[in-house]
Amino acid sequence: MNVSKSSHKMISAGILVVVVSFGLHFGAGSFAMQFLSDQARDASVIWNAWTEHRPILTGPTTSLGNVHTGPLFYYLYAPVLVAFQFEPVAGLVWGYGLFLLSCVVLWTVSREWLSRAASLVVVTLFATSETILLYSLFPWNPNALPLFFLLWCLTMIVVIRNRSASLFESLTLAFLLAVLTHLHLSTAILILVTLLSFILFRIRGIRPLHLLLSVFVFVLSYVPLLVDNLQHANRDLTALQTYQSGQTFNVFSVLEGTWNVLEHIVRMMIFTPFSERTGVSVLLTSFFLLGIVVLAFARHNSAIHRFLLLTLITTAFGLGMISPLQWHYLLPLAVFPLWIIGALVDSMLHRDNRLLLFGMVLPISLIIGIQLGSSIGHLVAVRNGFTVSGYGSEYPNDREAVRAIVAHAEHFVGPIRIDVHRSSDNDVFRYLLRLEAPHLSSDAEEPIVRYLIRRPEDGSPEPPYQLLFENTRTRVFWAEEPLFNEAS
């Protein structure tokens, strides 16, 4: 098999990207892992389902009115958690696996409409992004959004290119939309994008049976959630109605919200360390919008261009109606600023103008350098015990961390007893904190406070409250004491 020199360079560059990303994820060892109250909750849900041999009916709650999602996230995460015997490193492996798969699918989608060089630029920018790094260091339902959004994009591109949808493609779209909406309800706007794309791009050959089967697959994924709601007086429907009643819309607020969405995805992915500065943010967002306009009116504008623009504009408009806007809602759109840069690189390559090409190489190299330096700086700060995250508090030593846990717990439940067990395995220190408040439990031998969250009495996966605590130097486990082989 003959492989050209350019192919060798692309393969070498791809391997380098993988090596660098591996170093970013695992170079800091156990210090890179993040374990927050959400992770404690999710691990507890899976642990209880695994040990009690019962299905999981609901997913985590979202910030959209505290409505439960479907349970598919837990079923995606559970195999890795079980394979690693419920060790927290499972979350890091799960996140890195999603990251690698996202890079592969991003390359595949980019190659549908960009050159190899431009696609490599896009993947490199994605792989060195501090935002993507942070969201792949721990297991959380929104963290899987980029992968499944890219898979949805790839399937839609195949359908649009062929102007028809086979049974397999129809079922795949239904499954991907189910997964996306299970991961977070904010992705429901993609259902509208799918329908608009089928109409605007005149997708033919959709048989009624295929359509019915696709709808059946989507609805079937929500049967567990429906069963749970029947058991709990339609709590999610009530919560959703309450949330919607508190939302007000007008033209100006939606336009402002749409601008905020576009601004935030640029700030997430380009010059992240400096993006909080108003001037830099406005400049980058204006550049991004200019790139969108250029693509929209480009001579080589293709159906794929139009589909991606439709997806970006419709999704940004839909998310712009949500208040308050959370960064993790925007993870599916995080690739769009990178695609704009890739399209500009492609344009320069087609012009065969070395001066223009050099003018693009310099800022792209600068962006990659800043993003890579920022990612490394974050991990170094974590390893040294500094506060580098807005998700909670970090403590420089174990004693202060335990004190903080006890103080925070007692604030909610009153006096507690705490036993700390520590063991060492391959230089990774592990801690089991067993919090007990017998005066709150009907059975003094069965504590209702553990795993850094309160154990729900009704079997619901959601705790009445959460201890919002983060300490990246002290690993806090949800596991029971028998799982520790060398507790001391």
C-alpha positions in Angstrom: 0.0 0.0 0.0 1.4 3.3 -1.1 1.1 6.1 1.5 2.1 9.6 0.4 4.3 11.9 2.5 1.3 14.1 3.3 -0.5 11.1 4.6 2.4 10.2 6.8 2.4 13.7 8.1 -1.3 13.6 8.9 -0.9 10.2 10.7 2.0 11.5 12.7 0.2 14.7 13.6 -2.9 12.6 14.6 -0.7 10.4 16.9 0.9 13.5 18.4 -2.6 14.9 19.2 -3.6 11.6 20.9 -0.3 11.5 22.9 -0.6 15.1 24.1 -4.3 14.6 25.1 -3.4 11.4 27.0 -0.7 13.3 28.9 -3.2 16.1 29.7 -5.8 13.6 31.0 -3.6 11.2 32.9 -0.4 13.1 33.5 -1.7 14.5 36.7 -2.7 11.1 37.9 -5.3 10.9 40.6 -5.1 14.7 41.1 -6.8 15.2 37.7 -9.9 13.4 38.8 -12.8 15.4 39.9 -15.5 14.0 42.3 -18.4 16.3 43.1 -21.7 15.7 44.7 -23.3 14.9 41.2 -20.7 12.1 40.8 -21.5 10.8 44.2 -25.2 10.8 43.4 -24.7 9.1 40.1 -22.4 6.4 41.5 -24.8 5.8 44.3 -27.7 5.2 41.9 -25.7 2.8 39.8 -24.3 1.0 43.0 -27.7 0.6 44.4 -29.2 -0.7 41.2 -26.2 -3.1 40.7 -26.3 -4.5 44.3 -30.1 -4.6 44.5 -30.6 -6.0 41.0 -33.2 -3.5 39.9 -33.5 -1.3 36.9 -32.9 2.4 36.9 -36.0 4.3 35.8 -34.8 7.9 35.8 -31.7 9.9 35.0 -30.2 12.9 36.9 -32.2 16.1 37.3 -31.3 19.0 35.1 -31.1 22.7 36.0 -34.1 23.2 33.7 -36.7 23.1 36.5 -35.1 20.1 38.2 -36.8 17.8 35.7 -35.4 14.3 35.5 -33.8 13.1 32.3 -34.2 9.6 30.9 -32.0 6.9 32.4 -29.7 6.2 29.3 -26.8 8.2 30.9 -26.6 5.7 33.8 -26.7 2.7 31.4 -23.9 4.3 29.3 -21.7 4.9 32.4 -22.6 1.8 34.4 -20.5 -0.8 32.3 -17.3 1.2 32.9 -18.0 1.8 36.6 -18.7 -1.9 37.1 -15.6 -3.0 35.1 -13.5 -0.8 37.4 -15.2 -2.2 40.5 -16.7 1.2 41.3 -13.3 2.9 41.6 -13.4 6.7 40.9 -10.8 6.3 38.2 -13.6 4.8 36.1 -15.0 8.3 35.7 -11.7 9.6 34.2 -11.4 6.6 31.9 -15.0 7.1 30.8 -14.4 10.8 30.1 -11.2 10.1 28.2 -12.9 7.4 26.1 -15.7 9.8 25.2 -13.0 12.4 24.3 -11.1 10.1 22.0 -14.3 8.9 20.3 -15.3 12.6 19.9 -12.0 13.4 18.2 -12.5 10.5 15.8 -16.0 11.4 14.9 -15.1 15.1 14.7 -12.4 14.2 12.1 -14.9 12.2 10.1 -17.5 14.9 10.1 -15.0 17.6 9.2 -13.6 15.5 6.3 -17.1 15.5 4.8 -16.7 19.2 3.9 -13.1 20.2 4.8 -9.6 19.2 3.6 -7.4 17.0 5.6 -5.2 19.9 6.8 -8.2 21.9 7.9 -9.8 18.9 9.6 -6.5 18.3 11.5 -6.5 22.0 12.6 -10.1 21.5 13.9 -9.3 18.3 15.8 -6.1 19.8 17.3 -8.0 22.9 18.5 -10.6 20.6 20.0 -8.1 18.3 21.7 -6.1 21.1 23.3 -9.2 23.1 24.5 -9.2 23.7 28.2 -13.0 23.5 28.2 -13.1 20.1 26.6 -10.3 18.9 28.9 -12.2 20.0 32.0 -15.4 18.4 30.9 -13.7 15.1 30.2 -12.0 14.7 33.6 -15.1 13.4 35.3 -18.4 11.6 34.6 -21.4 13.8 34.2 -24.4 13.5 31.8 -23.7 16.7 29.8 -20.1 15.6 29.2 -21.2 13.0 26.6 -23.1 15.6 24.5 -20.3 16.5 22.1 -19.8 12.8 21.0 -23.5 12.1 20.4 -24.1 15.5 18.8 -21.3 14.8 16.3 -22.7 11.3 15.6 -26.1 13.0 15.0 -24.4 15.5 12.6 -22.6 12.7 10.8 -25.9 10.7 10.3 -27.7 13.8 9.1 -24.9 14.6 6.6 -25.2 11.1 5.2 -29.0 11.5 4.9 -28.8 15.0 3.3 -26.1 13.9 0.9 -28.1 10.9 -0.3 -31.4 12.9 -0.2 -33.0 9.8 1.4 -33.1 8.0 4.7 -33.0 4.2 5.0 -34.5 2.3 7.8 -31.1 2.0 9.5 -30.5 5.8 9.2 -34.0 6.6 10.5 -33.6 4.3 13.5 -30.1 5.7 14.2 -31.4 9.3 14.2 -34.2 8.3 16.6 -31.7 6.6 18.9 -29.3 9.5 18.8 -32.0 12.0 19.5 -33.2 9.8 22.4 -29.7 9.7 23.9 -29.1 13.4 23.5 -32.4 14.3 25.2 -31.7 11.8 27.9 -28.3 13.4 28.5 -29.8 16.9 28.7 -33.3 18.3 27.9 -31.8 21.4 26.3 -30.9 19.2 23.2 -34.7 18.8 22.5 -34.2 21.7 20.0 -32.4 19.2 17.8 -35.6 17.4 17.1 -36.9 20.6 15.5 -33.6 20.9 13.5 -34.0 17.3 12.3 -37.6 17.9 11.1 -36.6 21.2 9.4 -33.7 19.6 7.7 -35.9 16.8 6.3 -38.2 19.5 4.9 -35.7 22.0 3.6 -33.4 19.5 2.0 -36.3 17.5 0.6 -35.4 14.2 2.0 -37.3 11.5 0.1 -38.0 7.8 0.4 -39.2 7.9 4.0 -41.6 5.1 4.3 -44.5 5.4 6.9 -43.3 2.1 8.5 -39.8 3.5 9.0 -41.2 6.7 10.5 -43.4 4.8 12.9 -40.5 2.5 14.0 -38.3 5.6 14.6 -41.0 7.2 16.7 -41.4 4.0 18.6 -37.7 3.7 19.4 -37.7 7.3 20.7 -40.8 6.9 22.8 -39.6 3.5 24.1 -36.5 5.0 25.6 -38.8 7.2 27.7 -41.0 4.4 29.0 -38.9 4.0 32.3 -39.3 7.7 33.0 -43.0 7.6 32.3 -43.3 4.6 34.7 -41.4 6.5 37.4 -43.7 9.5 36.9 -46.8 7.4 37.3 -45.3 6.2 40.6 -44.6 9.7 41.8 -47.7 11.7 40.8 -46.2 13.1 37.5 -43.5 15.0 39.4 -41.5 15.8 36.2 -44.5 17.1 34.3 -45.4 19.3 37.3 -41.8 20.6 37.6 -41.7 21.3 33.8 -45.0 23.2 34.0 -43.7 25.2 36.9 -40.5 26.0 35.1 -42.2 27.1 31.9 -44.7 29.3 33.8 -41.7 31.3 35.1 -40.2 31.9 31.7 -41.0 35.1 29.8 -40.1 35.7 26.2 -40.0 38.8 24.0 -38.1 39.6 20.8 -35.4 41.5 22.5 -34.7 39.0 25.2 -34.5 36.2 22.7 -32.1 38.1 20.4 -30.0 39.0 23.4 -30.0 35.4 24.5 -29.0 34.2 21.1 -26.1 36.6 21.1 -25.1 35.3 24.5 -25.1 31.7 23.2 -22.8 32.6 20.3 -20.6 34.7 22.6 -20.3 31.9 25.1 -19.4 29.2 22.7 -16.6 31.4 21.3 -15.4 32.1 24.8 -15.5 28.4 25.7 -13.2 27.4 22.8 -11.0 30.3 21.6 -8.5 32.2 23.8 -10.3 30.8 26.9 -7.9 32.4 29.5 -8.6 35.9 28.1 -12.2 35.5 26.9 -13.7 37.1 30.1 -12.4 40.4 28.9 -15.2 42.3 27.2 -13.1 43.6 24.3 -11.6 40.2 23.5 -15.0 38.6 23.8 -16.8 41.1 21.5 -13.9 40.9 18.9 -13.9 37.1 18.8 -17.7 36.9 18.6 -17.8 39.4 15.8 -15.1 37.4 14.0 -17.2 34.3 14.5 -20.3 35.9 13.1 -18.3 37.3 10.1 -17.2 33.7 9.4 -20.8 32.5 9.5 -21.8 35.2 7.0 -18.8 34.4 4.7 -19.8 30.7 4.7 -23.4 31.4 4.1 -22.7 33.3 0.9 -19.6 31.4 -0.3 -19.6 30.2 -3.9 -18.7 26.7 -2.9 -21.6 26.7 -0.4 -22.9 23.1 -0.2 -25.9 21.4 1.4 -23.6 20.5 4.3 -22.7 24.1 4.8 -26.4 25.0 4.9 -27.2 22.2 7.3 -24.5 23.2 9.7 -25.6 26.8 9.6 -29.2 25.8 10.1 -28.2 23.7 13.1 -26.1 26.5 14.7 -28.7 29.3 14.2 -31.7 27.2 15.2 -30.0 25.8 18.3 -28.6 29.1 19.3 -32.0 30.7 19.0 -33.6 27.9 21.0 -31.0 28.0 23.8 -31.3 31.8 23.8 -34.8 31.4 25.2 -33.4 29.6 28.3 -32.7 31.6 31.4 -30.4 31.4 33.1 -27.9 30.0 30.5 -25.5 27.4 31.7 -22.2 26.6 30.0 -22.8 22.9 29.8 -25.9 23.5 27.6 -23.5 24.8 24.9 -21.2 21.7 24.7 -22.9 20.4 21.5 -22.2 23.8 19.8 -18.6 24.0 21.0 -17.2 22.7 17.7 -18.7 25.5 15.6 -16.1 28.1 16.2 -13.5 25.5 15.4 -15.3 24.6 12.2 -15.3 28.3 11.2 -11.5 28.4 11.6 -11.2 25.2 9.6 -13.3 26.7 6.8 -11.1 29.8 6.7 -8.0 27.6 6.6 -9.6 25.7 3.7 -10.3 28.9 1.9 -6.7 30.0 2.3 -5.4 26.7 1.0 -7.6 26.9 -2.1 -6.3 30.3 -2.9 -2.7 29.0 -2.9 -1.5 32.3 -1.5 1.5 31.6 0.9 1.2 35.1 2.5 -2.4 34.5 3.4 -1.6 31.0 4.5 1.2 32.2 6.8 -1.3 34.9 8.1 -3.6 32.0 9.2 -0.9 29.7 10.6 0.4 32.3 13.0 -2.9 33.0 14.9 -3.9 29.3 14.8 -0.6 28.3 16.4 -1.0 31.1 19.0 -4.5 29.8 19.8 -3.3 26.2 20.2 -0.3 27.3 22.3 -2.5 29.4 24.6 -5.1 26.7 25.0 -2.5 24.0 25.6 -0.6 26.2 28.1 -3.9 27.0 29.9 -4.8 23.3 30.1 -1.4 22.4 31.5 -1.6 25.3 33.9 -4.9 24.1 35.2 -3.6 20.6 36.0 -0.5 22.0 37.6 -2.6 24.2 39.8 -4.8 21.2 40.7 -1.8 19.1 41.6 -0.5 21.9 43.9 -3.8 22.2 45.7 -4.9 25.6 44.5 -8.5 26.6 43.8 -8.9 26.5 40.1 -12.6 25.6 39.6 -15.8 27.4 40.3 -17.6 24.1 41.1 -16.6 24.0 44.8 -13.8 24.4 47.2 -10.4 22.8 47.3 -8.2 22.3 50.3 -4.4 22.1 50.5 -4.3 19.0 52.9 -6.4 16.1 54.1 -7.1 17.5 57.5 -8.7 20.7 56.2 -10.7 18.7 53.7 -12.2 16.4 56.4 -12.9 19.4 58.6 -14.8 21.1 55.8 -16.9 18.0 55.1 -17.8 17.6 58.7 -18.7 21.3 59.1 -20.7 21.3 55.9 -22.6 18.2 56.9 -23.3 19.4 60.5 -24.7 22.6 59.0 -27.5 20.5 57.5 -28.1 17.5 59.8 -26.6 18.5 63.2 -24.0 16.5 65.1 -22.6 13.6 63.2 -20.0 10.8 63.6 -17.4 10.4 61.0 -15.0 7.5 60.3 -12.1 8.0 57.9 -10.4 5.1 56.3 -7.4 5.6 54.1 -5.5 3.1 51.9 -2.8 3.3 49.3 -2.8 1.5 46.0 -0.1 2.4 43.4 0.4 5.8 45.1 -3.2 6.7 44.7 -4.6 7.6 48.2 -8.2 6.6 48.7 -10.6 7.8 51.4 -13.9 6.4 52.7 -15.9 8.8 54.7 -18.9 7.3 56.5 -21.2 10.0 57.8 -23.8 9.0 60.3 -26.6 10.9 61.9 -28.6 8.3 63.9 -30.9 10.9 65.4 -32.4 11.4 61.9 -32.9 7.8 61.1 -35.6 5.4 62.1 -33.0 2.7 62.3 -29.9 3.8 64.2 -27.8 1.1 62.5 -28.6 2.4 59.1 -27.2 5.9 58.5 -29.1 8.1 56.1 -26.1 10.3 55.5 -23.3 8.9 53.5 -21.3 9.3 50.3 -21.3 13.1 50.9 -25.1 13.1 50.1 -28.1 12.3 52.1 -29.5 8.8 51.5 -33.1 9.3 50.2 -35.7 7.4 52.3 -38.1 6.8 49.3 -35.5 5.2 47.0 -35.4 8.1 44.7 -32.0 8.7 43.1 -32.2 12.4 44.0 -31.0 13.4 47.5 -33.0 16.0 49.5 -29.8 18.0 49.6 -26.3 17.8 48.3 -23.0 18.7 49.9 -21.4 20.9 47.3 -17.9 19.9 47.9 -14.8 19.4 45.7 -11.3 18.4 46.7 -9.1 17.2 44.0 -6.2 16.3 46.4 -8.4 14.0 48.6 -10.4 11.4 46.8 -13.7 10.8 48.4 -15.4 7.4 47.7 -19.0 6.3 47.8 -18.0 2.7 48.2 -18.8 0.6 51.3 -15.9 -0.3 53.7 -15.6 -3.9 52.5 -14.3 -2.8 49.2 -11.2 -1.5 50.8 -8.5 -4.2 51.0 -6.0 -2.3 53.1 -8.1 0.2 55.2 -6.2 1.6 58.1 
